[in-house]
Amino acid sequence: MTLSRREFISGASAAAALSGVSPASLSGVRPVVGIASKDDPLGVRSDFPVVEQSVYLDSAYITPSPLQAVEAAQAFAEAKARDPVSLGGMLQETNLMRQRFATLIGASEMEIGVLFATSDGENIVSRALDLKQGDNVVIDDLHYDTTYLLYQKLAEQRGLEVRIVNSEAGGAPVDAFAEHVDRQTQLISVAWVSHQNGFRHDLAGLADLAHSNGAYLYADAIQGIGALDVDVRSTGIDFFTAGTYKWLLGGYGVAPFYVREELLERIGPDRLGSLSIAGELDHHRFRVHDDARKYGYATMGFGSVFQLRAALDYLLRVGVPNIEAHTVGLAQQLNTGLVGQGHDVWTPKDNRSPIVTFRHHRDITLVRSTLEEAGIRISFKAEGEELRAGIALFNNSDDIDKLLDVTGNWA
């Protein structure tokens, strides 16, 4: 049974919610017991050894995992050497992970599939919609490269029209999309939070726009899920996929895929395998899952599944709304500070995501050396001309001040 957010968070402990599951008890997993303080508002820093190594502001690239998730992955690997978990046990853990993810986003378990990477989801959706000449899809210039390549090829092969919304001042509001959407639009596709500058799209507004024109809304959600609170029912989004090595605090090779229940029949799998099978009929015939399990056709990276289940428990325990309030507040502190120093900030001032991108207009050697001397990890983008800060739950106000101390001293 899928727990509601309130039921999970108000439970006695994550361990109690997971009782009776032998694969999850391969070894003890430390509870989330941190005490909040001024330097650690969410009480999590002791679970992230990265804070002892650097001022880590690169979570939009790779978000470090908490020790609880690492221990779950280690326990699975240890079991592989001593007493391998059965396929049944691994699938049981996969379903528990799907339940936790459904709780995180306000969905039902049946709407959650498991893919290998973020790009898998949009490939499945675009092919299931059978896009053809006369149809169009609407995307924007803040998207990820995968989407441009995907629709470039569909345009070449099928005559699909691709319409690209040009962002202004770092943002692409719903009104900008509305100018490009008509009754021939089949899909609006966005990166919910842009990897380029952290711009956070209005999913509910875009869903309304799509649906009013008979279209669907897809999101690449890898830069949003786990960092920002979302309820799929209130947004009306139709599909999204999210890799788990960023804000979901997991590993690689696993990507939850959400498909709205009413569309599960419309969106068929793009390939089949033994894990597609729900039951055996006769004469070598089989019944395929009719829920989102049908998208997970083959053996997956089960070590990452165990890691992700522990990471989801961690996120649910801390509370994504708490994480969002904390990290967005720090991002706005950084944005304001950079603007005050005269830097060219690409991320809109009132943007509500944990990512801030700015153009430094300084000698790249100076920029790199001063950041390295201060022990600050941050992404260099656009051949080093831009810096992107990704602020995670373990960061604090001192981390932001340390970065501003460096940026404020650039001549």
C-alpha positions in Angstrom: 0.0 0.0 0.0 1.3 3.5 -0.8 1.7 5.7 2.2 0.5 9.3 2.0 3.1 12.0 2.6 1.5 12.8 6.0 1.4 9.1 7.0 5.0 8.6 6.2 6.4 11.7 7.7 4.4 11.3 10.9 5.4 7.7 11.3 7.6 6.6 14.2 10.6 6.0 12.0 11.6 5.0 8.4 12.7 1.6 9.8 9.2 1.0 11.1 7.7 1.8 7.7 10.0 -0.8 6.1 9.6 -3.6 8.7 9.4 -7.2 7.4 11.4 -6.6 4.2 14.3 -8.9 4.3 16.3 -7.4 1.3 16.3 -4.0 3.0 17.6 -5.4 6.2 20.9 -6.7 4.7 22.6 -4.5 7.2 21.7 -1.8 9.6 21.0 1.6 8.0 21.5 4.6 10.2 18.5 6.6 11.0 18.1 10.3 10.1 18.7 11.7 13.6 20.5 15.0 13.0 19.7 18.0 15.2 19.0 21.2 13.5 21.2 24.2 14.2 22.1 27.6 12.7 24.9 26.0 10.7 22.8 23.0 9.8 19.1 24.0 9.5 17.9 20.6 8.3 20.1 18.6 10.6 21.7 16.6 7.8 25.3 17.7 7.4 26.8 14.8 9.4 25.2 12.4 6.8 27.2 14.0 4.0 31.0 13.6 4.3 31.4 15.9 1.3 31.0 18.9 3.6 34.3 18.0 5.2 36.1 18.0 1.9 35.0 21.2 0.2 32.4 23.9 -0.1 30.4 21.8 -2.4 28.1 23.9 -4.6 28.0 21.5 -7.6 24.9 19.5 -6.9 23.2 20.4 -10.2 26.0 18.3 -11.7 26.1 15.4 -9.2 24.5 15.5 -5.8 26.4 13.6 -3.1 24.5 10.7 -1.5 23.9 10.6 2.3 25.6 7.8 4.2 22.3 6.0 4.6 21.9 5.5 0.9 25.6 4.6 0.5 25.2 1.9 3.2 22.2 0.4 1.4 24.2 0.1 -1.8 27.1 -1.4 0.1 24.9 -3.9 1.8 23.6 -5.1 -1.5 27.1 -5.4 -3.0 28.2 -7.4 0.1 25.2 -9.7 -0.2 26.2 -10.4 -3.8 29.4 -11.8 -2.5 28.0 -13.8 0.5 24.3 -14.5 -0.1 22.9 -13.0 -3.3 19.5 -11.5 -3.1 17.0 -13.4 -5.2 15.3 -11.9 -8.2 12.1 -11.9 -6.3 13.7 -10.0 -3.4 15.2 -7.5 -5.8 11.8 -6.9 -7.5 10.2 -6.6 -4.1 12.7 -3.8 -3.3 12.0 -2.2 -6.7 8.3 -2.1 -5.9 9.0 -0.6 -2.5 11.1 2.1 -4.2 8.2 2.7 -6.6 5.9 3.2 -3.6 8.3 5.7 -2.0 8.7 7.6 -5.2 4.9 7.7 -5.7 4.6 9.1 -2.1 7.2 11.8 -2.9 5.3 13.2 -5.9 1.7 12.5 -4.9 1.1 9.7 -7.5 -0.1 6.1 -7.2 2.3 3.2 -7.4 0.8 2.0 -10.7 1.9 5.3 -12.4 5.6 4.7 -11.6 7.8 2.8 -14.0 11.5 2.3 -13.8 13.8 3.2 -16.6 17.6 3.4 -17.0 18.1 7.1 -17.7 16.2 10.3 -18.0 16.3 10.3 -21.8 14.5 7.0 -21.9 11.2 8.5 -20.9 10.9 11.1 -23.7 11.9 8.5 -26.2 9.1 6.3 -25.1 6.5 9.0 -25.0 7.4 10.6 -28.4 7.2 7.2 -30.1 4.0 6.2 -28.5 2.4 9.4 -29.7 3.2 8.4 -33.3 4.2 12.0 -34.2 4.0 12.7 -37.9 4.0 15.3 -40.6 1.5 18.0 -39.8 2.1 17.6 -36.0 4.3 19.9 -34.0 6.0 19.8 -30.6 6.9 22.9 -28.6 10.1 23.1 -26.6 12.3 26.0 -25.5 15.9 27.0 -25.6 16.5 26.2 -21.9 16.1 22.4 -22.5 18.7 19.7 -22.4 20.5 18.5 -25.6 18.8 15.1 -25.7 15.4 16.7 -26.5 16.8 18.8 -29.4 18.4 15.7 -30.9 15.3 13.6 -30.4 13.0 16.0 -32.2 15.6 16.9 -34.8 15.6 13.2 -35.9 11.8 12.9 -35.8 11.6 16.0 -37.9 14.0 14.5 -40.5 12.3 11.1 -40.5 8.6 12.0 -40.1 8.3 15.6 -41.1 7.4 16.7 -37.5 7.5 20.4 -37.0 9.7 21.5 -34.0 8.9 24.9 -32.5 11.4 26.5 -30.1 10.4 29.1 -27.6 13.2 31.7 -27.1 13.7 32.6 -23.5 14.0 36.2 -22.3 16.0 37.4 -19.3 16.6 33.8 -18.3 13.0 32.7 -18.3 10.3 31.2 -20.6 6.9 31.9 -19.1 3.7 30.2 -20.2 2.7 33.2 -22.3 5.8 32.7 -24.4 4.8 29.1 -25.1 1.2 30.1 -25.9 2.3 31.9 -29.0 3.6 28.6 -30.5 0.9 26.2 -29.4 -2.1 25.4 -31.6 -4.5 22.5 -32.4 -1.7 20.7 -34.2 0.5 20.7 -31.2 0.9 17.1 -29.8 3.3 17.7 -27.0 4.9 20.5 -25.0 8.3 19.4 -23.6 10.3 21.3 -21.0 13.1 20.7 -18.5 11.1 21.5 -15.4 14.2 23.1 -13.9 16.7 24.1 -16.6 20.2 22.7 -16.2 21.4 25.9 -17.9 20.4 28.5 -15.4 17.9 26.9 -13.0 14.8 28.5 -14.4 11.8 26.8 -13.0 8.9 26.3 -15.4 5.3 26.7 -14.4 4.1 23.1 -14.8 0.5 23.7 -13.9 0.3 26.6 -16.4 1.9 24.6 -19.1 -0.3 21.6 -18.5 -3.4 23.8 -18.8 -2.1 25.3 -22.0 -1.3 21.9 -23.5 -4.6 20.3 -22.5 -6.7 23.2 -23.7 -5.2 22.5 -27.2 -5.6 18.7 -27.0 -1.8 18.2 -26.3 0.2 16.7 -23.5 3.0 18.0 -21.2 6.2 16.1 -20.7 9.1 17.2 -18.4 12.7 16.2 -18.0 12.6 16.4 -14.2 16.1 15.4 -13.2 16.9 18.9 -11.9 13.7 19.3 -9.9 12.5 16.0 -8.3 14.0 15.7 -4.8 14.9 19.4 -4.6 11.4 20.9 -5.1 8.0 19.9 -3.8 5.6 18.7 -6.5 2.2 17.1 -6.5 1.4 15.6 -9.9 -2.3 15.8 -9.4 -2.3 19.6 -8.8 0.1 20.3 -11.7 -1.7 18.1 -14.2 1.5 17.0 -15.8 1.2 14.0 -18.0 4.6 12.4 -18.0 8.1 13.0 -16.6 11.3 11.1 -16.0 14.0 11.8 -13.5 17.5 10.3 -13.2 18.5 9.8 -9.6 22.1 10.9 -9.2 21.2 14.5 -8.7 18.7 15.8 -6.2 17.2 12.3 -5.5 20.5 11.5 -3.8 20.8 8.1 -5.5 23.1 6.5 -8.0 23.3 5.7 -11.7 21.3 3.5 -14.0 17.8 4.0 -12.5 15.3 6.7 -13.5 11.7 6.7 -12.3 9.2 7.4 -15.0 5.7 8.9 -14.2 2.8 8.3 -16.6 -0.6 9.7 -15.6 -3.0 6.8 -15.0 -5.4 7.8 -17.7 -2.6 7.6 -20.3 -1.1 4.3 -19.4 -2.9 2.5 -22.2 -2.0 5.2 -24.7 1.7 5.1 -23.8 2.9 1.6 -24.7 6.4 0.3 -24.0 9.0 0.7 -26.8 10.4 -2.7 -26.1 9.6 -5.9 -24.3 11.5 -8.4 -22.1 10.9 -10.9 -19.4 10.2 -8.3 -16.7 7.3 -7.1 -18.8 5.5 -10.3 -18.0 2.7 -10.1 -15.5 1.6 -13.8 -15.9 1.8 -16.8 -18.1 -1.1 -17.9 -20.3 -0.6 -21.0 -22.5 1.4 -22.1 -25.5 4.3 -19.8 -24.7 2.0 -16.8 -24.5 2.1 -14.2 -21.7 0.2 -11.4 -20.2 2.0 -8.0 -20.0 1.7 -5.6 -17.0 -0.9 -3.0 -17.6 0.5 -0.5 -15.2 3.8 1.4 -15.4 5.8 -1.8 -14.6 5.5 -2.6 -18.3 8.2 -0.1 -19.1 10.9 -1.9 -17.0 11.5 -4.8 -19.4 14.9 -6.2 -18.3 17.3 -6.7 -15.5 18.1 -3.3 -14.0 20.9 -1.9 -11.8 19.4 -3.4 -8.6 22.2 -2.0 -6.5 21.1 1.5 -7.5 17.5 0.5 -6.7 18.5 -0.4 -3.1 20.4 2.9 -2.9 17.5 4.9 -4.3 15.0 3.3 -1.9 17.2 4.4 1.0 17.6 7.9 -0.5 13.9 8.3 -0.9 13.3 7.3 2.7 15.8 10.0 3.6 14.1 12.6 1.5 10.7 11.7 2.9 12.0 11.9 6.4 13.7 15.3 6.0 10.8 16.6 3.9 11.1 18.0 0.4 9.1 21.1 1.3 11.7 21.8 4.0 14.6 21.1 1.5 13.0 23.5 -1.1 12.5 26.3 1.5 16.1 26.0 2.7 17.9 25.7 -0.7 15.8 28.2 -2.6 16.4 30.7 0.2 20.1 30.2 -0.1 19.9 30.5 -3.9 18.1 33.8 -3.6 20.8 34.9 -1.0 23.4 34.1 -3.6 21.5 35.7 -6.5 21.1 38.9 -4.5 24.7 39.0 -3.5 26.0 38.5 -7.0 23.8 41.2 -8.4 25.0 43.5 -5.7 28.6 42.8 -6.7 27.8 43.7 -10.3 27.9 40.2 -11.8 25.8 39.3 -14.8 23.3 36.8 -13.3 21.4 34.8 -15.8 19.0 33.2 -13.4 15.9 35.4 -12.8 15.9 37.1 -9.4 12.6 35.7 -8.2 13.3 32.1 -9.5 12.4 29.3 -7.0 15.0 26.6 -7.7 18.4 25.8 -6.0 20.4 26.7 -9.1 22.0 30.0 -9.9 24.1 30.7 -13.0 26.1 33.8 -13.7 28.7 35.1 -16.3 31.8 36.3 -14.5 33.5 38.3 -17.4 36.8 37.7 -15.7 40.1 36.0 -16.6 39.4 32.3 -16.4 42.7 31.5 -14.8 42.0 33.9 -12.0 38.5 32.5 -11.5 39.6 28.9 -11.4 42.6 29.5 -9.1 40.7 31.6 -6.5 37.8 29.1 -6.4 40.3 26.2 -5.9 42.2 28.1 -3.2 38.9 28.6 -1.3 38.0 24.9 -1.7 34.8 25.7 -3.6 33.4 23.2 -6.1 31.1 24.7 -8.7 30.3 24.0 -12.4 32.1 25.8 -15.2 29.8 26.1 -18.2 30.0 27.7 -21.7 33.7 27.0 -22.0 34.3 28.5 -18.5 32.5 31.8 -19.1 29.6 30.9 -16.9 29.5 29.5 -13.3 26.6 27.4 -12.1 26.0 26.9 -8.4 23.7 24.0 -7.3 22.7 24.3 -3.7 21.8 21.2 -1.8 20.1 20.4 1.6 23.5 20.1 3.3 24.7 23.6 2.3 24.4 26.5 4.6 24.6 30.3 4.6 28.3 30.2 5.3 28.8 28.3 2.1 27.1 31.1 0.2 29.1 33.7 2.0 32.4 31.9 1.1 31.5 32.0 -2.5 30.5 35.6 -2.4 33.8 36.4 -0.6 35.6 35.0 -3.7 33.4 36.6 -6.4 33.5 39.9 -4.6 37.3 40.1 -4.8 37.6 39.5 -8.6 39.2 42.5 -10.2 
